[in-house]
């Protein structure tokens, strides 16, 4: 379960990274106040929300159904109040942990990560935030705060990719260790150069067949 949670969190983080880093710093203070307002106004679940569960005759299955709805509502809302409605103690603890982790990553708040009792989840939470902060600041040295060597390398690659694409510097792409990520970095730059300079020769340097086709389509015969 923890391994799946780790993969989901890291995937989500990488997928949303470039959207997050563009606005995170300037919006955090305002976001925290908005979050307080939302938390105060987040409605609790009512019996109507459990109507499908209530049709289940087996009491254990009914409780599982109600717990799953409470879990989902709590993790996807701005309040963990609904975690308290969960009957299964293990699922209740998982709900509280997931809510705190999501809140910490959303606000790039390492202190919230430190409140997580589960050591592995706390580690994943901190790694995700450090990665985002490193890319946001374009400071590759920030990745040194990550203990796991594999995740540290992923962080460094993400920083080099952002710096390379932002500056259109092919040489920075070469600092990326992951080959697929390195190719993607270079392809993005060659594609942009081809469009901006109206030079179809740059399309020939693109490794990805799909990207190369996309590039060539900008220059019909």
C-alpha positions as CSV (number, residue, x, y, z in Angstrom):
1,X,0.0,0.0,0.0
2,X,2.8,2.4,0.9
3,X,4.7,1.6,-2.2
4,X,1.7,2.3,-4.3
5,X,1.1,5.6,-2.5
6,X,4.8,6.5,-3.1
7,X,4.5,5.8,-6.8
8,X,1.2,7.8,-7.1
9,X,2.6,10.8,-5.2
10,X,5.8,11.0,-7.2
11,X,4.1,10.5,-10.5
12,X,1.6,13.2,-9.6
13,X,4.3,15.5,-8.5
14,X,6.3,15.0,-11.8
15,X,3.2,15.3,-13.9
16,X,2.2,18.6,-12.4
17,X,5.6,20.0,-11.7
18,X,5.9,22.7,-14.3
19,X,2.4,23.9,-13.6
20,X,3.1,24.0,-9.9
21,X,6.5,25.8,-9.9
22,X,5.2,28.6,-12.0
23,X,2.8,29.9,-9.4
24,X,3.5,28.2,-6.1
25,X,5.7,30.8,-4.5
26,X,3.5,33.8,-5.1
27,X,0.3,32.0,-4.2
28,X,1.2,30.1,-1.0
29,X,0.4,32.9,1.5
30,X,-2.9,33.6,-0.2
31,X,-3.6,29.9,-0.7
32,X,-3.1,29.2,3.0
33,X,-5.7,31.8,4.0
34,X,-8.1,30.5,1.3
35,X,-7.6,27.0,2.6
36,X,-8.6,28.1,6.1
37,X,-11.8,29.6,4.7
38,X,-12.5,26.5,2.7
39,X,-11.9,24.2,5.6
40,X,-14.3,26.1,7.8
41,X,-17.0,25.8,5.0
42,X,-16.3,22.3,3.9
43,X,-19.6,20.4,4.4
44,X,-19.6,17.1,6.3
45,X,-21.0,14.0,4.7
46,X,-24.7,13.5,5.3
47,X,-26.6,10.2,5.3
48,X,-27.7,10.8,1.7
49,X,-24.1,10.4,0.6
50,X,-24.2,6.8,1.9
51,X,-27.4,5.8,0.3
52,X,-25.8,3.2,-1.9
53,X,-23.9,1.7,1.0
54,X,-27.1,1.5,3.1
55,X,-28.6,-1.0,0.6
56,X,-25.8,-3.5,1.5
57,X,-27.1,-6.1,4.0
58,X,-23.7,-7.4,5.2
59,X,-22.8,-5.1,8.1
60,X,-19.0,-5.4,7.5
61,X,-19.3,-4.7,3.8
62,X,-21.6,-1.8,4.5
63,X,-19.1,-0.3,6.9
64,X,-16.3,-0.8,4.3
65,X,-18.4,1.1,1.8
66,X,-19.1,4.0,4.1
67,X,-15.4,4.1,5.1
68,X,-14.3,4.3,1.5
69,X,-16.7,7.2,0.8
70,X,-15.6,9.1,4.0
71,X,-11.9,8.4,3.0
72,X,-12.3,9.7,-0.5
73,X,-14.3,12.8,0.6
74,X,-11.7,13.7,3.3
75,X,-8.6,13.3,1.1
76,X,-10.2,15.3,-1.8
77,X,-11.6,18.1,0.4
78,X,-10.0,20.8,2.5
79,X,-10.9,19.1,5.8
80,X,-10.1,15.8,7.5
81,X,-13.3,15.9,9.5
82,X,-14.6,12.9,7.6
83,X,-11.7,10.8,8.5
84,X,-13.2,10.7,12.0
85,X,-16.3,9.0,10.7
86,X,-14.3,6.0,9.5
87,X,-15.0,2.8,11.5
88,X,-11.9,0.8,10.6
89,X,-9.0,2.2,12.7
90,X,-6.3,1.3,10.1
91,X,-8.2,3.1,7.3
92,X,-8.9,6.0,9.6
93,X,-5.1,6.4,10.2
94,X,-4.4,6.0,6.5
95,X,-7.0,8.7,5.8
96,X,-5.5,11.1,8.3
97,X,-2.0,10.4,6.9
98,X,-3.1,10.9,3.2
99,X,-4.9,14.1,4.0
100,X,-1.9,15.6,5.8
101,X,0.5,14.4,3.0
102,X,-1.7,16.0,0.3
103,X,-2.0,19.2,2.3
104,X,1.8,19.4,2.8
105,X,2.6,18.9,-0.8
106,X,0.0,21.3,-2.0
107,X,1.4,24.0,0.2
108,X,5.1,23.0,-0.2
109,X,5.2,22.8,3.6
110,X,8.0,20.5,5.0
111,X,6.8,21.1,8.5
112,X,3.5,19.4,7.7
113,X,5.4,16.4,6.4
114,X,7.2,16.2,9.7
115,X,3.9,15.7,11.5
116,X,3.3,12.5,9.6
117,X,4.0,9.5,12.0
118,X,4.7,6.9,9.3
119,X,8.4,7.2,8.5
120,X,8.2,6.0,4.9
121,X,5.2,8.3,4.0
122,X,7.0,11.2,5.8
123,X,10.1,10.6,3.6
124,X,8.0,10.5,0.4
125,X,6.3,13.7,1.4
126,X,9.6,15.5,2.0
127,X,11.1,14.2,-1.2
128,X,8.2,15.5,-3.3
129,X,8.3,19.0,-1.8
130,X,12.1,19.3,-2.0
131,X,11.9,18.3,-5.7
132,X,9.3,21.0,-6.3
133,X,11.2,23.6,-4.4
134,X,14.5,22.7,-6.3
135,X,12.9,23.0,-9.7
136,X,11.0,26.2,-8.7
137,X,14.3,27.9,-7.7
138,X,16.3,26.1,-10.4
139,X,18.9,25.3,-7.7
140,X,20.2,21.8,-8.3
141,X,22.1,21.8,-5.0
142,X,18.7,21.8,-3.2
143,X,18.3,18.2,-4.4
144,X,21.2,17.2,-2.1
145,X,18.6,17.4,0.8
146,X,17.1,14.2,-0.6
147,X,18.7,11.1,0.9
148,X,17.5,8.5,-1.6
149,X,20.1,8.5,-4.4
150,X,17.6,7.5,-7.1
151,X,15.2,10.3,-6.1
152,X,18.0,12.7,-5.7
153,X,19.0,12.0,-9.3
154,X,15.4,12.4,-10.5
155,X,15.4,15.8,-8.8
156,X,18.6,16.9,-10.4
157,X,17.4,15.8,-13.8
158,X,14.2,17.8,-13.4
159,X,16.1,20.9,-12.5
160,X,18.5,20.6,-15.4
161,X,15.6,20.0,-17.8
162,X,13.7,23.1,-16.6
163,X,16.9,25.2,-16.8
164,X,17.7,23.9,-20.3
165,X,14.2,24.4,-21.8
166,X,13.9,27.8,-20.2
167,X,17.2,29.0,-21.6
168,X,17.0,26.9,-24.8
169,X,20.5,25.6,-23.9
170,X,21.1,22.1,-25.4
171,X,24.3,21.7,-23.4
172,X,22.3,21.8,-20.1
173,X,20.2,18.8,-21.5
174,X,23.4,16.8,-21.6
175,X,23.7,17.1,-17.8
176,X,20.6,14.9,-17.5
177,X,21.4,11.3,-16.6
178,X,18.1,9.8,-17.6
179,X,18.4,9.1,-21.4
180,X,14.7,9.4,-22.2
181,X,14.4,12.7,-20.3
182,X,17.6,13.9,-22.0
183,X,16.2,13.1,-25.4
184,X,12.9,14.8,-24.5
185,X,14.8,17.9,-23.4
186,X,16.8,18.2,-26.6
187,X,13.7,17.5,-28.8
188,X,11.7,20.2,-27.1
189,X,14.5,22.7,-27.8
190,X,15.0,21.7,-31.4
191,X,11.3,21.9,-32.0
192,X,11.0,25.4,-30.6
193,X,14.1,26.5,-32.6
194,X,12.6,25.1,-35.8
195,X,9.4,27.0,-35.3
196,X,11.0,30.3,-34.1
197,X,13.7,30.3,-36.8
198,X,11.5,28.7,-39.5
199,X,14.3,26.3,-40.1
200,X,13.2,22.7,-41.0
201,X,16.7,21.4,-40.6
202,X,16.3,21.5,-36.8
203,X,13.5,18.9,-37.2
204,X,16.1,16.4,-38.4
205,X,17.8,16.6,-35.1
206,X,14.7,15.5,-33.2
207,X,15.0,11.9,-31.9
208,X,11.3,11.2,-31.2
209,X,9.5,10.1,-34.4
210,X,6.2,11.7,-33.3
211,X,7.9,15.0,-32.4
212,X,9.9,15.0,-35.6
213,X,6.7,14.4,-37.6
214,X,5.0,17.3,-35.6
215,X,8.0,19.5,-36.4
216,X,8.0,18.7,-40.1
217,X,4.3,19.4,-40.3
218,X,5.1,23.0,-39.6
219,X,6.9,23.2,-43.0
220,X,4.6,21.8,-45.7
221,X,6.2,21.3,-49.1
